[in-house]
Amino acid sequence: MSAYTASLGQTTTCFTAAKPAPGRVVRKAVTFRAPFLGNAAGAAKTSSFAGVSAECRNLNRNSRRSGAVVTRAKVGDSLEEFLLASTNDAKLRQLMMSMSEAIRTIAFKVRTASCGATACVNSFGDEQLAVDLLADKLLFEALRFSHVCKWACSEEVPEPVDMEGEGFSVAFDPLDGSSIVDTNFTVGTIFGVWPGDKLIGVTGRDQAAAGMGVFGPRTVYCIALKDAPGCHEFLLQDDGKWVHVKETTEIGEGKMFSPGNLRATFDNPEYEKLISYWVGEKYTLRYTGGMVPDVFQIIVKEKGVFSNVTSPSTKAKLRLLFEVAPLALLVEKAGGQSSGDGKGISGLDIKVEQHDQRTQICYGSIGEVKRFEEFMLGKSERFADAAVKA
């Protein structure tokens, strides 16, 4: 039996293919109505995500019954096939499927909402919640009905909310770059998955998985699992299915830079020198102001560097739990590196001491992260033996 879900507007349809007789396939559809404006701490019991959760649990039971967990995922696989091939943890598979369903729905809302500074208006002229708050509610609802999440928190709701499940805790940025939605730039969702019921006292290296939804001309679900190689991209198809289109395992050297917080160059002379180096060496500038596309392009192009640093007059704004740690796992599983907190350590090794903790970060190839540390810190002990191109 195979299954997938398609989300169109406010309707989620789960399809199952069964074989009642040799040579004949009958497709049955069950449609769930999705209440997009649920309460984050107590979503309605009639949510479509309850149906999705039940369907995915059936998939998990069927896979266990047949023992069908293969050894390697392939490009062209569906998301379900990839997860079955990549992890034996049924709860982790359930959680990643639930997040994919929420991201699919958010993609639709981002495409169809007409957004002002504080609110969105639907096709009937009715004012709705700002699209980032709407995304926040959808993600909380998806996690609640996954039944495998204990605690969840977000940039909008930084204090953990009890999801009443068991297995994992999740932190997410519901819509990074929401301020540039009205300009039609690419935006996205970022999330990290930690095993157990703790989101304090952990590091990014403790994550079981991380992912981001990329909402641009194409909708992409980019994920990495701690115990599976590579960083993986899934493209949303017209039928609502996620198809595995790319696996990234190496980020090489290349002259592409994405410099965040350029205001810091005013009173951070080391950052000013680094920016001058990139410009003087004729690096290609690729910067949108949205962290998702600016980091995602490093994975897609398999080269480049992203930086966001502080200065005496510009404090850190990137949140460790909701943005920095999840993206660090994605980049490092893709074959890149990160440097965080101004200490010459991986972004995965910064300890989370409070939910709203801020930090500075650099992502990129090993050579570019080494160069970043040499300019900003005077040395790079971690990568002392790594060769850096001029």
C-alpha positions in Angstrom: 0.0 0.0 0.0 1.3 3.5 -0.8 0.0 6.8 0.4 0.5 10.5 -0.1 -1.3 13.7 0.7 -2.2 16.7 -1.4 -3.1 20.1 0.0 -5.1 22.5 -2.2 -6.5 25.6 -0.5 -8.1 24.6 2.7 -8.6 21.0 1.8 -6.1 18.1 2.5 -6.7 14.9 0.6 -5.0 11.6 1.6 -4.8 9.1 -1.2 -4.3 5.3 -0.7 -3.7 2.8 -3.5 -5.0 -0.7 -2.8 -5.0 -3.8 -5.0 -8.3 -5.7 -4.7 -7.6 -7.9 -7.7 -4.6 -8.8 -9.8 -3.9 -6.2 -12.4 -6.4 -3.7 -11.1 -5.6 -0.6 -8.9 -8.4 1.3 -7.1 -7.6 4.7 -5.7 -9.6 5.9 -2.7 -9.6 9.4 -1.4 -10.5 10.7 2.0 -10.8 14.5 2.4 -10.2 16.4 5.6 -11.1 20.0 6.0 -8.2 22.0 7.4 -9.0 24.8 10.0 -6.1 27.1 9.2 -6.7 29.4 12.2 -6.3 27.0 15.1 -5.1 27.8 18.6 -1.3 27.1 19.0 -1.7 25.6 22.5 -4.9 23.7 21.8 -5.8 23.0 18.1 -9.2 21.9 17.2 -9.6 18.1 17.3 -11.1 18.1 13.8 -7.8 19.3 12.2 -6.7 17.8 8.9 -3.4 17.0 10.6 -5.2 14.4 12.7 -6.1 12.5 9.5 -2.6 12.9 8.1 -1.1 11.6 11.4 -3.4 8.5 11.3 -2.5 7.8 7.6 1.3 8.1 8.4 0.9 5.8 11.4 -0.7 3.2 9.0 2.3 3.6 6.7 4.6 3.0 9.6 2.7 -0.1 10.7 2.7 -1.5 7.2 6.4 -0.9 6.7 7.2 -2.7 10.0 5.0 -5.6 9.0 6.8 -6.1 5.7 10.2 -5.3 7.1 10.7 -3.0 4.1 13.5 -0.6 5.2 16.0 -0.3 2.4 19.6 0.7 2.8 19.9 3.9 0.6 17.6 6.6 -0.5 17.6 7.6 -4.2 16.9 10.8 -6.2 13.4 10.4 -7.6 12.0 8.8 -4.4 9.0 10.2 -2.7 9.5 11.8 0.7 7.9 8.7 2.3 10.3 6.4 0.5 13.3 8.5 1.4 12.4 8.4 5.1 11.8 4.7 5.1 15.2 4.2 3.5 17.0 6.6 5.8 15.8 5.9 9.3 14.3 3.1 11.3 12.7 5.6 13.8 9.0 5.6 13.0 8.4 8.6 15.3 11.0 10.7 13.4 9.5 9.7 10.1 6.1 10.7 11.4 7.4 14.1 12.6 9.1 14.9 9.3 6.0 14.0 7.4 3.9 16.2 9.6 6.2 19.1 9.1 6.1 18.6 5.3 2.3 18.8 5.4 2.4 22.1 7.3 5.1 23.5 5.0 3.0 22.6 1.9 0.0 24.4 3.4 2.1 27.5 4.3 3.4 27.6 0.8 -0.1 27.9 -0.5 -1.0 30.6 2.0 2.2 32.6 1.1 1.4 32.4 -2.6 -2.2 33.5 -2.2 -2.2 36.0 0.6 -2.1 39.7 -0.2 0.0 41.1 2.6 0.4 44.5 4.1 2.6 45.5 7.0 0.5 43.8 9.7 -2.2 41.7 8.1 -3.1 39.7 5.0 -6.3 39.9 3.0 -7.9 36.9 1.2 -9.6 37.0 -2.2 -12.9 38.1 -0.5 -11.3 41.1 1.1 -11.5 39.6 4.6 -8.6 40.5 6.9 -6.6 37.6 8.2 -3.7 37.1 10.5 -0.3 38.3 9.3 1.1 35.4 7.3 4.0 34.7 9.8 1.5 34.3 12.6 -0.7 32.0 10.4 2.4 29.9 9.6 3.1 29.7 13.4 -0.4 28.3 14.1 -0.2 25.8 11.3 3.1 24.4 12.6 1.9 24.1 16.2 -1.2 22.4 14.9 0.8 19.9 12.8 3.1 19.1 15.7 0.2 18.5 18.1 -1.5 16.1 15.7 1.8 14.3 15.0 1.5 12.7 18.5 5.3 12.4 18.5 6.2 15.9 19.8 6.3 16.8 23.5 7.4 20.5 23.5 7.4 23.1 20.7 8.4 26.7 20.6 8.9 29.3 18.0 10.1 32.8 17.4 6.6 34.0 17.9 6.0 31.8 21.0 9.4 31.4 22.5 8.3 29.6 25.7 7.7 25.9 25.0 4.1 24.7 24.5 3.1 21.2 25.5 2.1 19.3 22.4 1.0 16.3 24.5 3.0 13.8 22.4 6.1 11.8 23.1 9.5 11.4 21.3 10.8 14.8 20.3 10.9 18.6 20.9 10.9 21.1 18.1 11.9 24.7 17.7 11.1 26.7 14.6 11.0 30.0 12.8 7.6 29.9 11.2 8.3 32.3 8.3 11.8 33.7 8.2 11.9 36.8 6.0 8.2 37.6 6.5 9.0 41.3 6.1 9.9 40.7 2.5 6.9 38.7 1.5 5.2 41.7 0.0 8.2 42.2 -2.3 7.8 38.7 -3.5 11.3 37.6 -2.4 11.9 34.0 -1.4 11.1 33.3 2.3 11.0 30.1 4.3 10.4 28.0 7.4 13.3 26.8 9.6 13.0 24.0 12.2 15.2 21.8 14.4 14.2 18.5 16.0 15.7 17.4 19.4 15.1 14.0 20.9 13.4 13.9 24.2 11.7 16.7 26.2 14.5 19.3 26.5 15.2 22.5 24.5 17.5 24.1 27.1 21.0 22.8 27.9 21.2 21.2 24.5 23.4 22.0 21.4 22.7 21.8 17.7 24.8 18.7 17.6 22.1 17.0 19.7 19.5 17.4 16.9 17.9 14.3 15.4 17.0 16.3 12.3 16.6 19.8 10.8 14.8 21.2 7.9 13.6 24.2 6.0 10.7 25.0 3.7 11.8 27.3 0.8 8.9 29.3 -0.7 10.1 30.9 -4.0 9.4 30.2 -7.6 9.5 26.5 -6.5 8.6 25.1 -3.2 11.4 23.0 -1.7 11.5 20.9 1.5 15.2 20.7 2.5 16.1 18.3 5.3 19.0 16.5 7.0 18.9 13.6 9.4 21.6 13.2 12.0 22.2 9.5 11.3 21.8 9.7 7.5 24.4 11.1 5.1 23.9 14.3 3.1 21.4 17.1 2.9 18.3 16.4 0.8 16.0 18.5 -1.3 12.4 17.6 -2.1 10.4 19.5 -4.8 6.7 20.0 -4.4 4.8 18.6 -7.4 1.5 19.7 -8.8 -0.2 16.7 -7.3 1.0 17.6 -3.8 3.7 15.0 -3.7 7.3 15.7 -2.5 10.0 14.2 -4.9 13.6 13.8 -4.0 15.5 16.0 -6.5 19.0 16.5 -5.0 21.4 15.2 -2.4 24.3 17.4 -1.4 27.4 15.9 0.3 30.1 18.4 -0.6 30.4 22.2 -0.5 33.4 23.3 -2.5 35.2 26.6 -2.9 33.7 29.4 -5.1 33.5 33.2 -5.1 30.0 33.9 -3.9 29.2 35.8 -0.8 26.1 36.8 1.2 27.1 39.4 3.9 24.5 40.1 6.5 24.4 43.1 8.9 26.7 45.3 6.8 26.0 48.1 9.3 28.5 46.3 11.6 31.3 47.4 9.3 31.0 50.9 10.7 32.5 49.9 14.0 33.8 46.4 13.4 37.1 46.9 11.5 37.7 43.1 11.1 34.4 42.7 9.4 35.1 45.7 7.2 38.4 44.2 6.1 36.7 40.8 5.3 34.0 42.6 3.2 36.7 44.5 1.4 38.6 41.3 0.7 35.5 39.7 -0.9 34.8 42.7 -3.0 38.5 43.1 -4.0 38.7 39.5 -5.0 35.6 40.0 -7.3 33.3 37.7 -5.4 29.7 37.5 -6.8 27.3 39.2 -4.4 24.1 37.1 -3.8 22.2 38.6 -0.8 18.4 39.0 -0.4 18.0 39.8 3.3 16.2 36.5 3.9 18.3 34.0 5.8 16.6 31.0 4.2 17.5 31.8 0.5 20.9 33.2 1.5 21.9 30.0 3.2 20.0 27.6 0.9 21.9 28.9 -2.1 25.2 27.6 -0.5 23.7 24.1 -0.5 22.2 24.4 -4.0 25.3 25.9 -5.7 27.6 23.9 -3.5 29.8 26.9 -2.8 29.9 30.3 -1.2 29.7 31.9 2.2 27.1 33.6 4.5 28.0 35.8 7.4 26.1 37.8 10.0 28.3 39.3 12.7 28.0 41.9 15.5 29.7 45.1 16.5 29.5 47.5 19.5 26.6 49.3 18.0 24.8 46.3 16.3 23.9 43.5 18.6 23.3 39.9 17.5 19.8 39.2 16.2 19.9 35.6 14.9 18.3 33.1 17.3 20.3 30.1 18.1 17.5 27.7 18.7 15.2 28.7 15.9 17.6 29.6 13.1 21.3 29.1 13.7 21.5 25.6 15.0 19.0 24.0 12.5 20.8 25.7 9.5 24.2 24.6 10.9 23.1 21.0 10.8 21.8 21.4 7.2 25.0 23.1 6.0 27.4 20.7 7.8 25.5 17.6 6.6 25.8 19.0 3.1 29.6 19.1 3.5 30.1 22.7 4.6 31.1 24.2 7.9 29.9 26.9 10.3 31.5 29.3 12.8 29.5 30.7 15.7 29.4 32.9 18.7 32.6 34.7 17.8 34.6 31.8 19.4 35.8 29.8 16.4 33.4 26.9 17.2 30.8 25.2 15.1 27.3 26.5 15.3 26.4 23.0 16.3 28.5 23.3 19.5 26.9 26.5 21.0 25.0 25.5 24.2 21.4 26.7 24.3 21.0 28.5 27.7 17.8 30.4 26.9 15.1 30.0 24.3 15.6 33.4 22.8 19.4 33.3 22.8 21.1 35.3 20.0 24.4 34.8 18.3 26.5 35.6 15.3 27.3 33.0 12.6 29.1 32.1 9.4 28.2 29.3 7.0 30.1 28.1 4.0 32.8 25.9 2.6 35.6 24.9 4.8 38.0 27.3 3.1 35.6 30.2 3.5 34.8 29.5 7.1 38.5 29.3 7.8 39.1 32.7 6.1 36.2 34.1 8.1 37.8 33.0 11.4 41.2 34.3 10.3 39.9 37.7 9.5 37.5 38.0 12.5 39.5 36.1 15.2 43.1 36.3 13.9 43.4 32.6 13.5 41.5 29.4 12.8 42.8 26.5 14.9 40.1 24.1 13.7 41.1 24.4 10.1 44.8 25.0 10.4 45.6 22.3 7.9 42.9 23.3 5.4 44.1 24.9 2.2 42.4 28.2 1.3 42.3 29.5 -2.3 43.4 33.1 -2.7 
